[in-house]
Amino acid sequence: MTLPQDPSVIVQAGGTAAVPEVSSPIEVEAISRGRLVIRRFRRRRTAVAGLISLVLLFALAYLGPYLTQWSYDEIDFEAFQQAPSAAHWFGTTQTGKDLFALTMRGMQKSLVIGLLAAAIGTGMAALFGAFGGYFGRWVDRLSTTLGDLMLVLPAFLIIAILSPNFRGKSWLVFVVLLGAFQWMITARVVRGLTLSLREREFVQAAGFMGVPRWRIVLRHILPNMSSFLIIDYTIGVGAAILAEVGLSFFGFGVQLPDVSMGTLIADGAPAALTYPWQFFFVAGLLVAIVLSVNAIGDGLRDALDPTSGAGRA
């Protein structure tokens, strides 16, 4: 009787059977956290559109001045309050300045102020919250009391009072003032996260090994809340830009002869109905910047949060 031959078994000379090697059916590719976050972020079309828009606005702000023959401080004595034309793409102001060049200069200033002020605010929140939560005792009491005190103080009024004393000096002083009033609420959240992280095994193990406490905060505590800090920074950029615009609108922010989007909106607001190009071009770009930053922040929140249904891979 002939036995049925298994096609997977090959009978060799001498009667021994050899089973051929079977290749692994599935090869699992290891996905790093960075690639996983990027994949989740790319699935949010609104966030991707916001990122593309913000990159284009940055490029326009810094490359736009090279596309026109006019400088932001140059006056065209033959074109006062002229409507948009081939010579002046956004029209001119009452003093004959090219509005396109002014808008590009204002965008540069407002974007840089937003990025720097948000970095200062998030950095202060990370340091005060993490060191206070980890060290405890008088460090925690000092950081918490300082944060509560600054929450009570009206930030807009304090900056308005202090800013005239810095006129004629570097605009970086104004950036520091904006950032100094932007960290208190975030510091409370960071403190709560630190109280939870300091009980984790890897943090306690670092302490048993004799690692300095400040190094534990910088190398073990803060990196494990980087997702939250990144999201807070992106949201802080939009908030800082709006704060700068509001203060500059009332004359407490960027001072002449320099310009920002706040000073341009303040100058164009009285002519919004009679000479609309002096107001709506700047206002429209400001709305586009803030919406783009907020869309990026929402996308990063969903991409970095594994419990978010919108951010699941």
C-alpha positions as CSV (number, residue, x, y, z in Angstrom):
1,M,0.0,0.0,0.0
2,T,1.3,3.4,-1.0
3,L,1.1,6.0,1.7
4,P,-0.1,9.5,0.7
5,Q,2.9,11.8,0.4
6,D,2.9,15.0,2.4
7,P,4.1,17.7,0.0
8,S,5.8,19.5,2.9
9,V,8.0,16.4,3.5
10,I,10.8,15.5,1.2
11,V,12.2,12.0,1.4
12,Q,15.9,11.9,1.1
13,A,18.2,9.1,0.1
14,G,18.5,6.6,3.0
15,G,14.9,6.9,4.0
16,T,15.2,10.1,6.2
17,A,12.7,12.8,5.9
18,A,13.6,16.5,5.8
19,V,11.1,19.3,6.5
20,P,12.0,22.4,4.5
21,E,12.4,25.7,6.4
22,V,9.2,27.8,6.5
23,S,9.7,31.5,6.3
24,S,8.0,33.6,8.9
25,P,4.6,34.6,7.6
26,I,4.5,38.0,9.3
27,E,7.4,40.3,10.0
28,V,6.5,42.8,12.7
29,E,8.1,46.2,12.2
30,A,9.0,48.0,15.3
31,I,7.5,51.5,15.4
32,S,9.2,54.1,17.4
33,R,7.2,56.6,19.5
34,G,8.3,59.5,17.2
35,R,7.0,57.7,14.1
36,L,3.8,56.7,15.8
37,V,3.2,60.4,16.8
38,I,3.9,61.5,13.2
39,R,1.5,58.9,11.9
40,R,-1.3,60.0,14.2
41,F,-0.6,63.6,13.5
42,R,-0.8,63.1,9.7
43,R,-4.3,61.5,10.1
44,R,-5.6,64.9,11.4
45,R,-6.2,66.8,8.2
46,T,-6.9,70.0,10.1
47,A,-3.6,69.8,11.9
48,V,-1.7,69.1,8.8
49,A,-3.4,72.0,7.0
50,G,-2.5,74.2,10.0
51,L,1.1,73.2,9.9
52,I,1.4,73.8,6.2
53,S,-0.4,77.2,6.6
54,L,2.0,78.3,9.4
55,V,5.1,77.3,7.4
56,L,3.8,79.3,4.4
57,L,3.0,82.3,6.6
58,F,6.5,82.2,8.1
59,A,8.0,82.0,4.5
60,L,5.8,84.9,3.4
61,A,6.8,87.0,6.4
62,Y,10.5,86.6,5.8
63,L,10.6,86.2,2.0
64,G,7.9,88.7,1.2
65,P,10.0,91.9,1.7
66,Y,12.3,90.6,-1.0
67,L,9.4,90.5,-3.5
68,T,8.6,94.2,-3.3
69,Q,10.7,97.3,-4.1
70,W,9.3,99.1,-1.0
71,S,10.7,99.0,2.5
72,Y,8.4,99.2,5.5
73,D,9.8,102.6,6.5
74,E,9.9,104.0,3.0
75,I,7.3,106.6,1.9
76,D,5.8,106.9,-1.6
77,F,4.9,110.6,-1.9
78,E,2.8,110.0,-4.9
79,A,0.5,107.4,-3.3
80,F,-1.3,108.4,-0.2
81,Q,-4.1,106.0,0.9
82,Q,-3.9,104.3,-2.5
83,A,-6.0,101.1,-3.0
84,P,-4.2,97.8,-3.8
85,S,-2.5,98.0,-7.2
86,A,0.4,96.5,-9.1
87,A,2.8,98.9,-7.4
88,H,1.4,98.5,-3.9
89,W,-0.1,95.0,-3.5
90,F,-1.9,95.8,-0.2
91,G,-2.3,99.5,-0.9
92,T,-0.8,102.3,1.1
93,T,-1.4,104.0,4.4
94,Q,-2.3,107.6,5.1
95,T,1.4,108.5,5.3
96,G,2.2,106.8,2.0
97,K,3.9,103.7,3.3
98,D,3.5,100.4,1.5
99,L,1.1,98.2,3.5
100,F,2.5,95.0,2.2
101,A,6.0,95.8,3.4
102,L,4.5,97.0,6.8
103,T,2.5,93.8,7.1
104,M,5.5,91.5,6.5
105,R,7.5,93.4,9.1
106,G,4.6,93.2,11.6
107,M,4.2,89.5,11.0
108,Q,7.9,88.9,11.6
109,K,7.8,90.8,14.9
110,S,4.5,89.2,16.1
111,L,5.6,85.6,15.2
112,V,9.0,86.0,17.0
113,I,7.3,87.5,20.0
114,G,4.8,84.7,20.1
115,L,7.5,82.0,19.9
116,L,9.8,83.5,22.5
117,A,7.1,84.5,25.0
118,A,5.5,81.0,24.8
119,A,9.0,79.4,25.3
120,I,9.6,81.6,28.4
121,G,6.1,80.8,29.8
122,T,6.3,77.1,29.3
123,G,9.9,76.9,30.6
124,M,9.0,78.8,33.8
125,A,6.0,76.6,34.3
126,A,8.1,73.4,33.8
127,L,10.8,74.5,36.3
128,F,8.6,76.0,39.0
129,G,6.1,73.1,38.8
130,A,8.6,70.3,38.6
131,F,11.0,71.5,41.2
132,G,8.3,72.5,43.6
133,G,6.5,69.1,43.2
134,Y,9.6,67.0,43.6
135,F,11.5,68.9,46.3
136,G,8.4,69.7,48.3
137,R,8.6,71.7,51.6
138,W,9.7,75.3,51.3
139,V,10.4,75.0,47.6
140,D,6.9,73.9,46.9
141,R,5.4,76.5,49.2
142,L,7.4,79.2,47.6
143,S,6.6,78.3,44.0
144,T,2.9,77.7,44.8
145,T,2.6,81.0,46.7
146,L,4.3,82.9,43.9
147,G,2.0,81.4,41.3
148,D,-1.1,82.2,43.3
149,L,0.1,85.8,43.8
150,M,0.7,86.3,40.1
151,L,-2.7,84.8,39.2
152,V,-4.4,87.5,41.3
153,L,-2.4,90.3,39.7
154,P,-4.0,91.7,36.5
155,A,-1.4,90.9,33.9
156,F,-2.7,93.3,31.3
157,L,-2.7,96.2,33.8
158,I,0.8,95.4,35.1
159,I,2.4,95.2,31.7
160,A,0.6,98.4,30.7
161,I,2.1,100.1,33.7
162,L,5.6,98.8,33.3
163,S,6.0,99.0,29.5
164,P,6.3,102.8,29.3
165,N,9.4,102.5,31.4
166,F,11.1,100.4,28.8
167,R,10.4,102.6,25.7
168,G,13.4,103.0,23.6
169,K,15.0,99.9,24.9
170,S,15.0,96.4,23.5
171,W,11.7,94.8,22.6
172,L,12.9,91.7,24.3
173,V,12.0,93.2,27.6
174,F,8.4,93.2,26.4
175,V,8.7,89.6,25.5
176,V,10.0,88.7,29.0
177,L,7.0,90.5,30.5
178,L,4.6,88.6,28.4
179,G,6.2,85.2,29.2
180,A,6.4,86.1,32.9
181,F,2.6,86.2,33.2
182,Q,1.9,83.0,31.2
183,W,3.2,80.2,33.4
184,M,1.1,80.0,36.5
185,I,-1.8,77.6,35.5
186,T,0.5,75.3,33.6
187,A,2.9,75.1,36.6
188,R,0.0,73.7,38.7
189,V,-0.6,70.9,36.2
190,V,3.2,70.2,36.1
191,R,3.3,70.0,39.9
192,G,0.5,67.5,39.9
193,L,2.2,65.3,37.3
194,T,5.5,65.6,39.2
195,L,3.8,64.4,42.4
196,S,2.7,61.3,40.5
197,L,6.0,60.7,38.7
198,R,8.2,61.0,41.8
199,E,6.6,57.8,43.2
200,R,7.5,55.8,40.1
201,E,10.2,53.1,40.3
202,F,12.7,54.6,37.9
203,V,12.7,57.9,39.8
204,Q,13.1,56.3,43.1
205,A,15.9,54.1,41.7
206,A,17.7,57.2,40.5
207,G,17.5,58.6,44.0
208,F,18.8,55.4,45.6
209,M,21.8,55.5,43.2
210,G,22.8,58.9,44.5
211,V,21.8,61.0,41.4
212,P,21.5,64.7,42.4
213,R,17.9,65.7,42.9
214,W,18.0,68.6,40.4
215,R,19.4,66.1,37.7
216,I,16.5,63.7,38.4
217,V,14.1,66.6,37.7
218,L,15.8,67.5,34.5
219,R,16.5,64.0,33.2
220,H,13.7,61.9,34.5
221,I,10.7,64.0,35.5
222,L,10.5,66.7,32.8
223,P,11.2,64.3,29.8
224,N,8.3,62.1,30.9
225,M,5.9,65.0,30.6
226,S,7.3,66.4,27.4
227,S,4.0,65.6,25.5
228,F,2.1,68.0,27.8
229,L,4.7,70.7,27.6
230,I,4.8,70.6,23.8
231,I,1.0,71.0,23.6
232,D,1.2,73.8,26.2
233,Y,3.8,75.6,24.1
234,T,1.8,75.5,20.9
235,I,-1.2,76.9,22.7
236,G,0.9,79.5,24.3
237,V,2.2,80.8,21.0
238,G,-1.3,81.8,19.9
239,A,-2.1,83.3,23.3
240,A,1.2,85.3,23.3
241,I,0.5,86.7,19.8
242,L,-3.0,87.8,20.8
243,A,-1.7,89.3,24.0
244,E,1.0,91.3,22.0
245,V,-1.6,92.5,19.5
246,G,-3.9,93.6,22.3
247,L,-1.2,95.5,24.2
248,S,0.2,97.0,21.0
249,F,-3.3,98.1,19.9
250,F,-3.5,100.2,23.1
251,G,0.0,101.5,22.7
252,F,1.7,99.4,25.4
253,G,3.5,96.9,23.2
254,V,5.9,97.4,20.3
255,Q,6.7,101.0,19.9
256,L,7.4,103.2,16.9
257,P,9.4,103.3,14.6
258,D,9.1,99.5,14.7
259,V,5.8,97.9,13.9
260,S,3.8,94.7,14.8
261,M,0.5,93.4,13.8
262,G,-1.0,95.1,16.8
263,T,0.2,98.5,15.9
264,L,-1.0,98.0,12.3
265,I,-4.5,96.9,13.4
266,A,-4.6,99.9,15.7
267,D,-3.7,102.3,12.8
268,G,-6.1,100.6,10.4
269,A,-9.1,100.2,12.6
270,P,-10.4,103.8,12.2
271,A,-10.3,103.4,8.4
272,A,-11.9,99.9,8.4
273,L,-15.0,101.1,6.5
274,T,-13.5,103.9,4.4
275,Y,-10.2,102.4,3.5
276,P,-10.7,98.7,4.3
277,W,-7.4,97.4,2.9
278,Q,-5.6,99.2,5.7
279,F,-7.4,96.9,8.2
280,F,-8.6,93.7,6.7
281,F,-5.3,92.4,5.2
282,V,-3.5,92.5,8.5
283,A,-6.5,91.2,10.5
284,G,-7.0,88.4,8.0
285,L,-3.4,87.3,8.3
286,L,-3.6,87.5,12.1
287,V,-6.6,85.2,12.2
288,A,-4.8,82.8,9.8
289,I,-1.8,82.6,12.1
290,V,-3.8,82.0,15.3
291,L,-6.1,79.4,13.7
292,S,-3.0,77.6,12.3
293,V,-1.3,77.5,15.7
294,N,-4.4,76.3,17.4
295,A,-5.0,73.5,14.8
296,I,-1.4,72.3,15.3
297,G,-1.9,72.3,19.1
298,D,-5.1,70.2,18.7
299,G,-3.4,67.8,16.4
300,L,-0.4,67.3,18.7
301,R,-2.7,66.8,21.7
302,D,-4.5,63.9,19.9
303,A,-1.2,62.5,18.5
304,L,0.6,62.5,21.8
305,D,-2.3,61.3,23.9
306,P,-2.6,57.5,23.5
307,T,-6.1,57.5,25.2
308,S,-7.5,60.0,22.7
309,G,-9.8,58.3,20.2
310,A,-8.8,60.7,17.5
311,G,-5.2,60.0,18.0
312,R,-5.2,56.2,18.0
313,A,-3.1,54.6,15.3
